[in-house]
Amino acid sequence: MPLSLPQAPTLTRPRPLLSSPLARPQKKDATSSAKAPKAEKDERSKLTFHFCTIIDKDAGEAMYEWMEIDEHPLEWQLRTMGEYMARELDSRPDARVNFEPDAWQRTVLDNIDEDKSMLIVAPTSSGKTFISFAAMERVLRESDEGVVVYVAPSKALVNQVAAECFARFSKDVPGQALWSVHTGDYRINNPQNCQILVTVPQVFSEMLLNPALSRVWTPRIRRVIVDEIHAIAEEGSGMWEQVLLMNPAPIIGLSATVGAPERFSAWLQSVEERCGREYALVIHTHRFNALRKFAYAPRLSRFPDKEISPLNEYRSHPSIFAPVHPIASLALGDPELPEDLALEPRDCLALWRAMSTVDKELDPKLKPRKFFAPTPTIAIKHVIEFEQHLKKILVEWRNEPDYANPASRFSRTVEFLEKPLREALGVSEELIENATEDQFNSLFTPLLADLNAQNQLPAILFNFSRDHCESLAKRISQDLERAEDKWRKSSPTFKDRLARARAAEKAAAKKAKAAESQTVNRKQEEEAARMGVVEEVQAFDPEAPSEEFTFVGKGISLIEFKKDVDDLLFLDMDPWIINALRRGVGVHHSGLPRRYRVLVENLYRRGVLRVVISTQTLALGINAPARTAVFAGDSLELNPLNFRQCSGRAGRRGFDLVGNVLFVGVRLDRIQRLLLSKLPKLVRPSLSHSLLPRRPRAAPSHSTRRR
């Protein structure tokens, strides 16, 4: 299947179109109509139509094949309509929000109203975002004194949450700010005189340990929100432990990646109940938007060495993206199914076909045409039920004594699903694995051009090496520049733009000269306006990248974009970084200047940058929606937690119907281990030294301080 949204179903042969109002029925034969059989009368009474073929004017080829659906409609829905199916799980109207929340979301709202502490574990894009703002809104409505503290693990997430608070809430209280930001490097507004404080755990811990604040500010806290609470398991997380143990108000812990959450929840519950606060654990397991996994399989005999064609003319090659069926990962040997190994509708259909092929006596009730018969329009909740039945049988096959035998039902099912992927990868897997860094980087410009042609941008390319992120962005920028130079030498389009720009310059110069002498030549002015070249001088800059060789989106005007990029020139960064930014390619890691990183985050969210190469810095809960998350090479840091955090950037709720996860330069067995991996389990933290009092850090003397 191509890495794209489903197109028209696979069909077989041309059929007449049934929509022409000009088509006329065949005339009846008056002499034989009375004697003709009834079937012949029916056949003659049908309308006849002329078949119409739509031709691509440039290629001179038919744009579409007119075909018919040759599979059962219910199977066709599973194969092609997965992302369009109704996703609501027991959704109902609720006066507290302006949308219809699912059952688990209503439970969260009830717990907020009852001032309960909570640990909420739900997949990325399932709808956790509104929880924080619902809690903030309740505190703001209750009084002008209450404070809600939002604790985030990274400064990028702090900046984002603060911006959303600024956009969502408006409240005027004399002598008091609505929100404040306080990190170890800078602060905005007074953190002790606001109602929403967005901070990091180190700073909040120091504020809780401050004796002066404990008498005046701490009693005002009404709610503490800890985002990405799984960060407590990271090395040097003592500050997180202090926040959880010393917080003076009901807490909301949010995470999408907690393994065995019941164990950590039991510890957190004991902490909260000792403080006299009620506690609840809320677990939601179903991701709103499905993630489709693909392996890059370009069938290479050598690495790309030719310039790409203009992006607006680039023809996609869907076959280079080989689908990865999650169940195919079981080919590793002796694995178990992780709890979060989800199947989308077309995965369920492929699994059923594999199982029914190897076992002709498979329960006939599991045939899609029978299982979904009561529901002609399939919804995700029906697919989940279908998935559970299939997995139950697969686990039974897995528990058979001879399951490892290649002839067993389990092994044959897995082989059925894995074989197409292994064949697609072929020799290119070994070629890419042994590539130099520059050869590996050469794969990505045509890859991104292909994603652009399939409308699968924006994309985030994850690599856990700062140097490799930069070398990859540099190579992409250089490839685009070389292709542009070659195109400009022979392109009539560019030559026409250049001629019009020069004509506009001459017309503008003549107009200025005429204005000086007060003798405006109206004929020249009218001629320039007729040609449309007066505005061209402002719209076309021959020194700027051509739109055919950039990944710049339409989020803001080109003038505003140019100004934002030019404002970075004083940072004395390498010129290629600025040039890449002008072509819609950004880099993001903690070693870059904060001003540049913030601009990359803002431009990406606004749809201007459509390609960002990043370490895991863009994976920690920040709102960076992507249609495609690309793992650009393997790394020791590509562990189960980072894999789920990074892939969770794709297919965000409210932006896309489905997310794509693409593996490039990652071996098949490594992909399979990642899909089967389990999240690390959180247990009671070790507190032997983390609660020792520390001297509070002096607050900055200015409202902001540059890093």
C-alpha positions in Angstrom: 0.0 0.0 0.0 1.3 3.5 -0.7 2.2 5.8 2.1 -0.8 8.1 1.5 -4.4 8.5 2.3 -6.5 5.8 0.6 -7.4 6.6 -3.0 -10.0 4.9 -5.1 -10.3 1.2 -4.4 -8.4 -1.3 -6.5 -10.8 -2.1 -9.3 -10.7 -4.4 -12.4 -12.1 -3.2 -15.7 -13.8 -0.2 -17.3 -17.4 0.4 -16.7 -19.9 2.8 -18.2 -20.5 6.0 -16.2 -24.0 6.3 -14.8 -24.3 10.1 -14.5 -24.8 11.7 -17.9 -28.0 13.6 -18.1 -27.6 13.7 -21.9 -27.7 9.9 -22.3 -30.8 8.7 -23.9 -32.5 5.3 -23.7 -32.4 3.0 -26.8 -35.5 3.1 -28.9 -37.8 0.2 -28.6 -38.6 -1.9 -31.6 -42.3 -1.5 -32.0 -42.7 -4.6 -34.1 -41.0 -7.0 -31.7 -41.6 -5.5 -28.3 -44.8 -7.4 -27.7 -43.1 -10.7 -28.4 -39.8 -10.1 -26.7 -39.2 -11.9 -23.4 -39.4 -9.9 -20.2 -35.6 -10.1 -19.7 -34.9 -8.7 -23.2 -37.4 -5.9 -22.6 -35.5 -5.0 -19.3 -32.2 -5.0 -21.1 -33.4 -2.8 -23.9 -35.0 -0.4 -21.5 -31.7 0.4 -19.8 -30.0 3.7 -20.5 -26.8 3.6 -22.6 -23.8 5.9 -22.0 -20.6 6.8 -23.6 -17.4 5.9 -21.6 -15.3 9.0 -20.9 -11.6 9.0 -20.2 -9.8 11.9 -18.5 -6.4 12.6 -20.1 -3.5 14.3 -18.4 -2.7 17.1 -20.8 1.0 17.0 -20.0 1.6 13.3 -19.9 -1.0 12.4 -22.5 -2.1 9.5 -20.4 -5.3 8.5 -18.7 -5.4 9.9 -15.2 -7.7 7.3 -13.7 -8.7 3.7 -14.3 -12.4 3.2 -14.3 -13.0 0.0 -12.4 -15.4 -1.8 -10.2 -15.2 -3.0 -6.6 -14.7 -6.7 -6.7 -14.7 -7.4 -3.0 -17.4 -7.5 -0.3 -18.4 -4.0 0.8 -17.6 -4.7 4.4 -14.1 -6.0 3.5 -13.7 -2.9 1.3 -14.5 -0.7 4.3 -11.9 -2.4 6.4 -9.3 -2.1 3.7 -9.8 1.5 2.6 -12.0 3.4 5.0 -10.3 2.9 8.4 -9.3 6.6 9.0 -12.8 7.8 8.0 -14.7 5.5 10.4 -16.5 7.0 13.5 -14.0 7.0 16.3 -16.1 8.1 19.3 -16.2 5.7 22.2 -19.5 6.3 24.1 -19.4 10.0 23.4 -22.1 12.2 24.8 -22.8 16.0 25.1 -21.5 17.6 28.3 -22.2 21.2 29.3 -18.7 21.6 30.8 -17.0 21.4 27.4 -17.8 22.5 23.9 -17.4 19.1 22.3 -18.8 15.6 23.0 -16.3 13.9 25.4 -15.8 10.2 25.5 -16.7 8.2 28.7 -13.1 8.4 30.1 -13.0 12.1 29.5 -16.3 12.6 31.4 -14.8 10.6 34.3 -11.8 13.0 34.3 -14.1 16.1 34.4 -16.1 14.5 37.3 -12.8 14.0 39.2 -11.8 17.6 38.6 -15.1 18.8 40.0 -14.6 16.6 43.0 -11.0 17.9 43.7 -9.6 14.4 43.3 -6.0 13.7 42.5 -5.5 11.6 39.3 -2.9 9.7 37.3 -4.1 9.7 33.7 -2.5 7.3 31.2 -3.7 7.7 27.6 -2.1 7.5 24.2 -0.8 10.6 22.4 -3.6 12.2 20.4 -6.3 10.6 22.5 -7.5 13.9 24.0 -5.4 14.6 27.1 -4.7 18.3 26.2 -8.1 19.6 27.3 -7.7 18.1 30.8 -5.1 20.7 31.9 -7.1 23.6 30.6 -10.3 22.3 32.2 -8.5 22.3 35.5 -7.1 25.8 34.9 -10.5 27.2 34.0 -12.1 25.8 37.1 -9.5 27.5 39.3 -9.8 30.8 37.5 -13.6 30.8 37.8 -13.6 29.9 41.5 -11.7 33.0 42.8 -9.0 35.5 42.0 -6.6 34.0 44.6 -6.3 30.4 43.6 -3.2 29.2 41.8 -2.7 26.3 39.4 0.9 25.1 38.8 1.7 23.4 35.5 5.0 21.5 35.7 6.6 20.5 32.4 9.8 18.5 31.7 11.3 20.8 29.1 11.5 24.5 28.3 10.0 24.0 24.9 6.9 22.6 26.5 6.8 25.4 29.0 6.9 28.0 26.2 4.1 26.2 24.3 1.8 25.9 27.4 2.3 29.5 28.3 1.4 30.6 24.8 -1.8 28.5 24.9 -2.7 30.0 28.2 -2.2 33.4 26.8 -4.5 32.6 23.8 -7.2 30.7 25.8 -7.8 32.7 28.9 -8.5 36.4 29.6 -9.1 37.8 33.1 -8.4 41.2 34.6 -7.4 41.3 38.2 -5.8 44.6 39.4 -2.2 44.3 40.4 -2.0 40.6 39.3 -0.9 38.8 36.1 -3.1 35.9 34.8 -0.1 33.7 34.0 3.6 33.5 34.5 6.6 31.5 33.2 9.5 30.7 35.5 12.4 28.4 34.5 16.0 28.3 35.5 17.0 30.6 32.7 14.3 33.2 32.5 10.9 34.3 33.8 7.9 36.3 32.5 5.6 38.1 34.9 5.8 37.6 38.6 5.5 33.9 39.5 4.3 34.8 43.0 1.5 37.1 41.8 -0.3 35.1 39.1 -3.0 32.4 38.9 -1.3 30.1 36.3 2.3 29.3 36.9 4.1 27.3 34.1 7.4 26.1 35.3 9.9 23.2 35.4 10.3 20.8 38.4 13.6 22.3 39.6 12.1 25.7 40.1 8.8 24.5 41.6 10.8 22.3 44.0 12.8 25.3 45.2 9.7 27.4 45.6 8.1 24.7 47.8 11.2 24.7 49.9 11.3 28.4 50.3 10.2 29.3 53.9 8.9 32.7 53.0 6.7 31.4 50.2 5.4 28.5 52.3 3.5 31.1 54.5 2.2 33.3 51.7 2.2 31.7 48.3 2.0 27.9 48.8 -1.4 28.0 50.6 -2.9 29.6 47.5 -2.2 26.5 45.3 -5.4 24.7 44.3 -4.1 22.3 41.7 -0.8 20.9 40.4 -0.5 19.5 36.9 2.5 17.3 36.2 2.9 16.6 32.5 5.0 13.7 31.2 5.1 12.3 34.7 7.0 9.3 33.5 10.1 11.5 33.5 10.4 10.6 37.2 12.2 7.4 36.0 15.0 9.3 34.4 18.4 9.7 35.9 18.7 12.7 38.2 14.9 13.0 38.7 15.0 13.8 42.4 13.3 17.1 41.8 10.3 15.3 40.4 10.1 13.2 43.5 10.1 16.3 45.7 7.3 17.8 43.6 5.1 14.7 44.0 5.8 14.4 47.8 5.6 18.0 48.8 2.9 19.4 46.6 0.1 21.0 48.7 -2.9 20.4 46.4 -4.6 17.7 44.3 -2.3 16.6 41.5 -3.0 15.6 37.9 -0.3 13.4 36.5 -0.3 13.0 32.7 1.5 10.5 30.6 1.2 8.4 27.4 4.1 6.1 28.2 3.9 4.5 31.6 4.5 0.8 31.7 2.3 -1.2 34.2 0.7 2.1 35.5 -1.0 0.3 38.3 2.3 -0.2 40.2 3.3 3.4 40.1 -0.3 4.5 40.7 -0.4 2.4 44.0 2.6 4.4 45.3 1.2 7.8 44.2 -2.2 6.9 45.7 -0.5 6.2 49.1 1.2 9.6 48.9 -2.1 11.5 48.1 -4.2 9.6 50.7 -1.7 10.4 53.4 -2.3 14.1 52.6 -6.0 13.5 53.0 -6.8 13.8 49.2 -9.0 11.4 47.2 -7.3 9.7 44.3 -8.3 8.0 41.0 -6.5 6.2 38.3 -7.8 6.8 34.7 -6.5 4.5 31.9 -7.5 4.9 28.3 -5.8 2.5 25.9 -7.1 3.4 22.4 -5.3 5.9 20.3 -7.7 8.3 18.4 -5.8 8.3 15.2 -4.1 5.1 14.0 -0.4 4.9 13.2 0.7 3.2 10.0 4.2 1.8 10.0 6.3 1.7 6.9 9.9 0.6 6.1 11.8 2.5 3.4 12.4 0.0 0.6 13.7 1.9 -2.4 15.3 -1.2 -4.2 18.6 0.6 -4.6 21.6 -0.7 -6.6 23.5 2.6 -5.8 22.8 5.8 -3.9 21.1 8.8 -5.6 23.4 11.1 -7.5 21.0 13.0 -9.7 19.2 16.2 -8.9 15.5 15.9 -8.2 12.9 17.4 -10.5 10.8 20.4 -9.3 8.7 19.4 -6.3 5.5 20.4 -8.1 6.3 18.0 -10.9 7.7 15.2 -8.9 6.0 11.9 -9.4 5.6 9.8 -6.3 6.7 6.1 -6.0 4.4 4.6 -3.4 6.1 1.1 -3.7 9.2 2.3 -1.9 7.2 2.5 1.3 6.6 -1.1 2.4 3.8 -1.5 5.0 4.9 -3.1 8.3 2.1 -5.3 9.8 2.4 -5.2 13.6 1.7 -9.0 13.9 4.6 -9.7 11.5 6.9 -8.6 14.4 6.1 -11.9 16.1 8.5 -13.6 13.7 11.3 -12.8 16.1 10.7 -16.0 17.9 9.3 -16.2 21.5 7.6 -12.8 22.0 4.4 -11.7 23.7 1.8 -9.2 22.4 2.4 -5.9 24.1 -0.8 -4.3 25.5 -0.4 -1.2 23.2 0.2 -3.2 20.0 -2.9 -1.9 18.2 -4.3 -2.9 14.8 -6.1 -0.6 12.5 -9.0 -1.8 10.3 -6.9 -2.9 7.4 -4.4 -4.7 9.7 -7.3 -6.6 11.1 -8.5 -7.6 7.6 -5.0 -8.7 6.6 -4.7 -10.8 9.9 -8.1 -12.4 9.2 -7.1 -13.3 5.7 -3.8 -14.8 6.9 -5.5 -16.8 9.6 -8.3 -18.0 7.4 -5.7 -19.0 4.7 -3.7 -21.2 7.1 -6.7 -22.6 8.9 -9.7 -23.4 6.7 -11.7 -24.3 9.8 -11.4 -20.9 11.4 -14.6 -19.8 13.1 -16.9 -18.7 10.1 -18.5 -16.1 12.4 -15.2 -14.1 12.1 -15.7 -13.6 8.4 -16.1 -9.8 8.1 -19.3 -10.1 6.0 -20.8 -12.0 9.0 -19.1 -10.4 11.9 -20.1 -6.9 10.8 -23.4 -7.8 9.2 -25.5 -6.1 12.0 -23.5 -2.8 11.3 -23.4 -2.0 7.6 -21.4 1.1 8.4 -18.4 0.0 10.5 -17.1 2.1 13.4 -13.9 1.9 15.3 -15.5 0.4 18.3 -16.7 -2.5 16.1 -13.1 -3.0 14.8 -11.7 -3.1 18.3 -14.1 -5.9 19.1 -13.1 -7.7 15.9 -9.4 -7.2 16.8 -9.9 -8.7 20.3 -11.4 -11.9 18.8 -8.6 -12.3 16.3 -5.9 -11.7 18.9 -7.6 -14.2 21.3 -7.4 -17.0 18.7 -3.8 -16.0 17.8 -2.7 -16.2 21.4 -4.3 -19.7 21.6 -2.3 -20.7 18.6 0.8 -19.2 20.2 0.2 -21.3 23.3 0.2 -24.6 21.4 3.1 -26.9 22.1 4.4 -26.8 18.5 3.9 -23.1 17.8 7.6 -22.7 16.9 7.3 -25.3 14.2 7.2 -23.6 10.8 4.2 -25.7 9.8 2.2 -24.6 12.9 -0.8 -22.3 12.4 0.9 -19.6 14.4 4.2 -19.6 12.4 2.4 -19.8 9.1 0.2 -16.8 9.9 3.2 -14.7 11.0 5.2 -15.8 7.9 2.2 -14.9 5.7 2.3 -11.3 7.0 6.1 -10.9 7.2 7.0 -12.3 3.8 5.9 -9.3 1.6 7.9 -6.9 3.8 11.1 -9.0 3.8 10.9 -9.3 0.0 10.3 -5.6 -0.4 13.4 -4.7 1.6 15.6 -7.1 -0.4 19.2 -6.1 -0.9 18.6 -2.4 -0.2 18.5 -3.1 3.6 22.2 -4.2 3.6 23.2 -1.5 1.2 21.8 1.2 3.5 23.2 -0.4 6.6 26.7 -0.3 5.2 26.4 3.3 3.8 28.6 6.2 4.9 26.9 9.1 6.6 26.9 11.2 3.4 25.5 8.3 1.3 22.8 7.7 3.9 22.0 11.5 3.9 21.6 11.4 0.1 18.5 9.2 0.5 16.4 11.9 2.2 15.9 14.6 -0.4 14.1 12.2 -2.9 12.3 10.7 0.1 11.0 14.0 1.2 10.0 14.9 -2.4 8.1 11.7 -2.5 6.3 12.5 0.8 5.5 15.9 -0.5 4.1 14.4 -3.7 1.8 12.2 -1.6 0.7 15.1 0.6 2.3 13.5 3.7 4.2 16.5 5.0 4.9 18.0 7.5 7.4 15.5 8.7 9.8 15.3 11.7 13.0 13.3 11.0 14.3 11.9 14.3 18.0 11.2 14.8 19.5 11.1 18.3 22.8 12.6 17.3 23.1 16.4 17.1 25.9 16.3 14.6 23.9 13.9 12.3 20.8 16.1 12.5 22.9 19.1 11.3 24.7 17.1 8.5 21.4 15.8 7.3 19.7 19.2 7.2 22.8 20.6 5.4 22.7 17.8 2.8 19.0 18.3 2.1 19.5 22.1 1.7 22.5 21.6 -0.7 20.6 19.0 -2.8 17.7 21.5 -3.2 20.1 24.3 -4.1 22.0 22.2 -6.7 18.7 21.0 -8.3 17.4 24.6 -8.4 20.6 25.9 -10.1 20.3 23.3 -12.8 16.6 23.9 -13.3 17.0 27.7 -13.5 19.5 27.4 -16.4 17.0 25.7 -18.7 13.5 26.5 -17.2 11.2 28.7 -19.3 9.2 29.4 -16.2 12.1 30.9 -14.3 13.3 32.9 -17.4 9.8 34.3 -17.7 9.7 35.3 -14.1 13.1 36.9 -14.4 12.1 38.8 -17.5 8.9 40.1 -15.8 10.9 41.1 -12.8 13.4 43.1 -14.9 10.5 44.7 -16.8 8.9 45.6 -13.5 12.2 47.2 -12.3 12.4 49.3 -15.5 8.8 50.3 -15.2 9.3 51.3 -11.6 12.4 53.3 -12.4 10.6 55.1 -15.2 7.6 55.8 -13.0 9.9 57.2 -10.3 11.7 59.4 -12.8 8.5 60.7 -14.2 7.1 61.4 -10.8 10.2 63.6 -10.0 9.5 65.7 -13.1 5.7 65.7 -12.6 5.3 64.3 -16.1 3.9 60.8 -15.5 3.6 58.8 -18.7 0.2 57.3 -18.2 0.6 55.1 -21.3 3.6 53.4 -19.8 1.9 53.0 -16.5 -1.2 51.5 -18.0 0.9 49.1 -20.1 2.8 48.0 -17.0 -0.4 47.4 -15.1 -1.8 45.5 -18.0 1.2 43.2 -17.9 1.0 42.8 -14.2 4.6 43.6 -13.6 4.3 46.4 -11.1 3.4 44.0 -8.3 5.9 41.5 -9.7 8.9 43.4 -8.5 7.7 43.0 -4.9 6.6 39.4 -5.3 9.6 37.9 -7.1 13.1 37.9 -5.7 15.6 36.1 -8.0 18.0 35.6 -5.1 15.3 33.9 -3.0 14.8 30.1 -3.3 12.3 29.1 -6.0 9.1 27.6 -4.7 9.7 24.5 -6.8 12.7 23.7 -4.5 11.5 24.5 -1.0 9.4 22.8 1.6 8.0 26.2 2.8 4.3 26.1 3.6 1.6 28.8 3.4 1.2 29.5 7.1 2.3 33.2 6.9 3.2 35.7 4.2 6.6 35.4 2.5 7.5 38.9 3.7 6.8 38.0 7.3 8.7 34.8 6.9 11.7 36.6 5.4 11.7 39.0 8.3 11.6 36.3 10.9 14.6 34.5 9.3 16.6 37.7 8.8 16.2 38.4 12.5 18.4 35.4 13.2 21.4 36.8 11.3 22.8 38.5 14.4 23.2 35.1 16.1 26.3 34.4 14.0 25.1 30.9 13.0 26.5 28.9 10.1 25.0 30.3 6.8 23.7 26.9 5.8 21.4 26.8 8.8 19.7 30.0 7.6 19.6 28.9 4.0 18.0 25.6 5.1 15.4 27.5 7.1 14.6 29.6 4.0 13.9 26.3 2.2 11.5 25.1 4.8 14.0 22.8 6.6 14.7 23.4 10.3 16.9 21.7 12.9 16.0 21.3 16.6 18.2 20.1 19.4 19.3 21.5 22.8 22.7 22.7 21.5 21.2 25.4 19.3 20.5 29.0 20.4 17.2 29.3 22.2 16.0 32.1 19.8 16.5 29.8 16.8 14.8 26.8 18.5 11.7 28.9 19.5 11.4 30.2 15.9 11.6 26.7 14.5 8.9 25.5 16.9 6.6 28.5 16.0 7.1 28.2 12.3 6.6 24.5 12.3 3.3 24.8 14.3 2.1 27.5 11.9 2.8 25.2 8.9 5.7 27.3 7.4 8.4 24.8 8.1 7.3 21.4 6.8 10.5 19.5 7.5 12.3 19.5 10.9 15.2 17.3 11.8 15.3 16.8 15.5 16.7 14.8 18.4 14.2 13.7 21.0 13.7 17.4 22.1 10.5 17.6 19.9 9.1 14.4 21.4 8.4 15.4 25.0 4.7 16.4 24.8 5.2 19.5 22.7 2.4 20.3 20.3 4.4 19.6 17.1 1.8 17.8 14.9 3.2 15.8 11.9 1.7 13.7 9.3 4.8 11.6 9.1 7.4 10.7 11.8 10.6 9.4 10.3 13.3 7.5 12.2 16.4 8.5 10.3 18.8 5.8 11.3 19.2 3.5 14.3 20.6 4.5 17.7 21.2 3.1 21.1 18.9 5.9 22.4 16.0 4.6 20.2 14.5 2.7 23.1 10.9 1.7 23.7 10.1 5.0 25.5 11.7 7.3 22.8 10.1 5.2 20.1 6.6 5.8 21.4 7.3 9.4 22.2 8.7 10.2 18.7 6.1 8.2 16.7 3.3 9.8 18.8 4.0 13.1 17.0 2.4 11.7 13.9 -1.4 11.8 13.3 -2.3 14.2 16.0 -6.0 14.6 16.8 -7.7 17.5 15.0 -5.0 17.7 12.4 -4.9 14.4 10.5 -7.0 11.3 10.1 -4.0 8.9 10.3 -0.3 9.2 11.2 2.6 7.6 9.3 5.7 6.2 11.0 8.6 5.6 8.6 11.8 3.7 9.3 14.8 4.5 7.2 18.1 2.7 7.8 16.6 0.6 10.6 17.0 -3.2 10.2 13.8 -5.3 10.0 14.6 -7.2 13.2 15.2 -3.9 15.0 11.8 -2.6 13.8 10.1 -5.7 15.1 11.8 -5.4 18.5 10.6 -1.8 18.8 7.0 -2.8 17.9 7.1 -5.6 20.5 8.9 -3.7 23.2 7.3 -2.9 26.4 7.4 0.4 28.3 9.6 0.6 31.4 7.7 0.1 34.6 7.6 2.9 37.1 8.0 1.8 40.7 8.3 3.7 44.0 11.1 6.2 43.6 14.3 5.9 45.7 14.3 8.9 48.0 17.4 8.3 50.0 19.0 11.7 49.1 16.5 13.6 46.9 14.7 15.3 49.8 17.7 16.9 51.3 17.0 20.7 51.5 18.8 22.7 49.0 19.6 26.4 49.0 17.1 28.2 46.8 18.4 29.8 43.7 18.3 33.5 43.5 15.6 34.8 41.1 16.8 36.7 38.0 16.8 40.4 38.4 15.1 41.1 35.1 11.8 39.8 33.7 13.7 37.7 31.1 17.2 36.5 30.7 18.7 35.1 27.6 20.3 31.7 27.8 
